[in-house]
Amino acid sequence: MFRSRNSRPLIFALAVAAVTLIPSRTARAQDVFDAKTAGYIRDSYLADLDTLHARFMALANAIPAEKYSWRPTPAVRTISEAFMHVAGEWYYFTPVSLAGKPPADFGSPREKLPALEKTVTTKDAVIAELNKSWAHCRKEVLAADPSKLTGKYKPFGVTIDQAAMAMTDDLHEHLGQLIVYSRSVGVKPPWSK
């Protein structure tokens, strides 16, 4: 076979072009999972949510009550509002991410989610609401039937892996926000060494 130093870049370019131009069935194949795989993803999602819950609760308990109204600037949430934002996600978005439901008495998310952030402000009330929202969230995630989560499902039209990644990504972002808030008010996250 003819090979020269000048032909190697051409061969490499042709190989790259062939790989990128050939339609990929594997990219589309992941729009459908079997029930066992969907169950594995749901269980992995729940394990990450359990870890997030433990860390949110550790911070909520460690931050002094008088710091719950603190905010770094007037344009952002206070500590209590940030925790209540998480509670709202546990009541509504996390269950819905697996085709679950918010609590029966939740009302309109457009009204309830902002109201949570503005009306639940004391440390004891925030912790109670976090516990209540987490109990609902965990129950709904556990109740999600993997056989019904094998393709794209309502309401978001995404697959279970996409839903799980989007929700945990958002919750990890809020955990990072609350870690910065806690350090800003002189509280080291309890799990930090």
C-alpha positions as CSV (number, residue, x, y, z in Angstrom):
1,M,0.0,0.0,0.0
2,F,1.2,3.5,-0.8
3,R,2.0,5.5,2.3
4,S,3.9,8.7,2.5
5,R,4.1,11.3,5.2
6,N,1.9,13.5,3.1
7,S,-0.8,10.9,2.8
8,R,-1.4,10.4,6.5
9,P,-3.2,13.7,7.1
10,L,-5.4,12.9,4.0
11,I,-6.2,9.4,5.3
12,F,-7.0,10.8,8.8
13,A,-9.2,13.5,7.3
14,L,-11.1,10.9,5.2
15,A,-11.6,8.7,8.2
16,V,-12.9,11.6,10.3
17,A,-15.3,12.6,7.4
18,A,-16.5,9.0,7.1
19,V,-17.3,8.7,10.8
20,T,-19.1,12.1,11.0
21,L,-21.0,11.7,7.8
22,I,-22.3,8.2,8.4
23,P,-25.8,8.4,10.0
24,S,-25.5,7.3,13.6
25,R,-28.2,4.9,14.7
26,T,-26.8,4.7,18.3
27,A,-27.5,8.4,18.9
28,R,-31.1,7.9,18.1
29,A,-31.3,4.5,19.7
30,Q,-31.0,6.1,23.2
31,D,-34.4,7.7,22.8
32,V,-35.7,4.3,23.9
33,F,-34.7,2.3,27.0
34,D,-35.9,-1.0,28.2
35,A,-37.6,-1.0,31.6
36,K,-34.5,-2.5,33.4
37,T,-32.3,0.4,32.2
38,A,-35.0,3.0,33.0
39,G,-35.2,1.5,36.5
40,Y,-31.4,1.7,36.9
41,I,-31.4,5.3,35.8
42,R,-34.3,6.1,38.2
43,D,-32.5,4.4,41.0
44,S,-29.2,6.3,40.2
45,Y,-31.2,9.5,40.0
46,L,-32.7,8.8,43.5
47,A,-29.3,8.0,44.9
48,D,-28.0,11.4,43.7
49,L,-31.1,13.1,45.0
50,D,-30.6,11.4,48.4
51,T,-27.1,12.8,48.6
52,L,-28.3,16.3,47.6
53,H,-31.0,16.1,50.2
54,A,-28.6,15.2,53.0
55,R,-26.3,18.1,52.1
56,F,-29.1,20.6,51.8
57,M,-30.4,19.5,55.2
58,A,-27.0,19.7,56.7
59,L,-26.6,23.3,55.5
60,A,-30.1,24.2,56.6
61,N,-29.4,23.0,60.1
62,A,-25.9,24.5,60.3
63,I,-26.8,28.0,59.2
64,P,-27.9,30.2,62.2
65,A,-31.5,31.3,62.2
66,E,-30.6,35.0,62.1
67,K,-28.7,34.5,58.8
68,Y,-31.7,33.1,56.9
69,S,-32.6,36.6,55.7
70,W,-29.0,37.3,54.5
71,R,-28.4,37.8,50.7
72,P,-25.2,38.8,49.0
73,T,-26.9,41.5,47.0
74,P,-30.4,42.9,46.8
75,A,-31.0,41.3,43.4
76,V,-30.6,37.7,44.5
77,R,-32.4,35.3,46.8
78,T,-31.9,35.2,50.6
79,I,-30.8,32.0,52.2
80,S,-34.4,31.1,53.1
81,E,-35.6,31.9,49.6
82,A,-32.8,29.7,48.1
83,F,-33.9,26.8,50.3
84,M,-37.5,27.3,49.5
85,H,-36.6,27.3,45.8
86,V,-35.2,23.8,46.4
87,A,-38.4,22.8,48.3
88,G,-40.4,24.0,45.3
89,E,-38.3,21.9,43.0
90,W,-38.9,18.9,45.3
91,Y,-42.6,19.5,45.4
92,Y,-43.1,20.1,41.7
93,F,-40.2,19.8,39.1
94,T,-38.5,16.7,40.4
95,P,-41.6,14.5,40.6
96,V,-42.8,15.9,37.2
97,S,-39.4,15.0,35.7
98,L,-40.4,11.4,36.1
99,A,-44.1,11.9,35.0
100,G,-45.1,12.2,38.7
101,K,-47.3,14.8,40.3
102,P,-47.0,17.6,42.8
103,P,-49.0,17.3,46.0
104,A,-52.8,17.3,45.5
105,D,-53.2,20.6,47.3
106,F,-50.2,22.3,45.7
107,G,-52.2,24.6,43.4
108,S,-50.8,26.4,40.4
109,P,-47.0,26.2,40.2
110,R,-46.9,29.7,38.7
111,E,-48.4,31.0,42.0
112,K,-47.2,28.4,44.6
113,L,-43.5,28.4,43.7
114,P,-42.9,32.1,44.2
115,A,-45.1,32.2,47.2
116,L,-43.0,29.5,48.9
117,E,-39.9,31.7,48.6
118,K,-41.6,34.8,50.0
119,T,-43.8,33.3,52.8
120,V,-41.6,30.6,54.4
121,T,-38.7,32.5,55.9
122,T,-37.8,31.3,59.4
123,K,-35.3,28.6,60.0
124,D,-37.8,26.2,61.7
125,A,-40.4,26.8,58.9
126,V,-37.8,26.3,56.2
127,I,-36.6,23.1,57.6
128,A,-40.1,21.8,58.1
129,E,-41.0,22.7,54.5
130,L,-37.8,21.1,53.2
131,N,-38.7,17.9,55.1
132,K,-42.3,17.9,53.8
133,S,-41.2,18.6,50.2
134,W,-38.5,15.9,50.3
135,A,-40.9,13.3,51.6
136,H,-43.2,14.0,48.7
137,C,-40.4,14.1,46.2
138,R,-38.9,10.8,47.3
139,K,-42.3,9.1,47.3
140,E,-43.0,10.2,43.8
141,V,-39.6,9.2,42.4
142,L,-39.9,5.8,44.0
143,A,-43.4,5.4,42.6
144,A,-42.2,6.2,39.0
145,D,-42.8,3.0,37.0
146,P,-39.7,2.3,34.9
147,S,-41.9,0.5,32.3
148,K,-43.6,3.8,31.6
149,L,-40.2,5.7,31.3
150,T,-38.7,3.8,28.4
151,G,-39.1,6.6,25.8
152,K,-39.9,10.3,25.8
153,Y,-42.7,11.0,28.1
154,K,-44.9,14.0,29.2
155,P,-44.8,16.7,30.2
156,F,-41.3,17.7,29.0
157,G,-40.9,15.3,26.0
158,V,-37.5,14.0,27.2
159,T,-36.1,10.6,28.1
160,I,-35.4,9.6,31.7
161,D,-31.7,10.2,31.5
162,Q,-32.2,13.7,30.1
163,A,-34.8,14.5,32.9
164,A,-32.5,13.1,35.6
165,M,-29.5,15.0,34.4
166,A,-31.3,18.3,34.0
167,M,-32.9,18.1,37.5
168,T,-29.7,17.0,39.3
169,D,-27.7,19.6,37.4
170,D,-30.0,22.3,38.6
171,L,-30.1,21.1,42.2
172,H,-26.3,20.8,42.3
173,E,-26.1,24.4,41.1
174,H,-28.4,25.4,44.0
175,L,-26.3,23.4,46.4
176,G,-23.2,25.3,45.2
177,Q,-25.1,28.5,45.7
178,L,-26.0,27.6,49.3
179,I,-22.5,26.5,50.0
180,V,-21.2,29.9,49.0
181,Y,-23.9,31.6,51.0
182,S,-23.1,29.5,54.1
183,R,-19.4,30.3,53.8
184,S,-20.2,34.0,53.3
185,V,-22.0,34.0,56.7
186,G,-19.2,32.1,58.4
187,V,-20.6,28.5,58.2
188,K,-18.4,25.8,56.9
189,P,-20.4,23.0,55.2
190,P,-20.6,20.2,57.8
191,W,-19.2,17.5,55.4
192,S,-16.1,19.6,54.6
193,K,-12.9,18.7,56.2
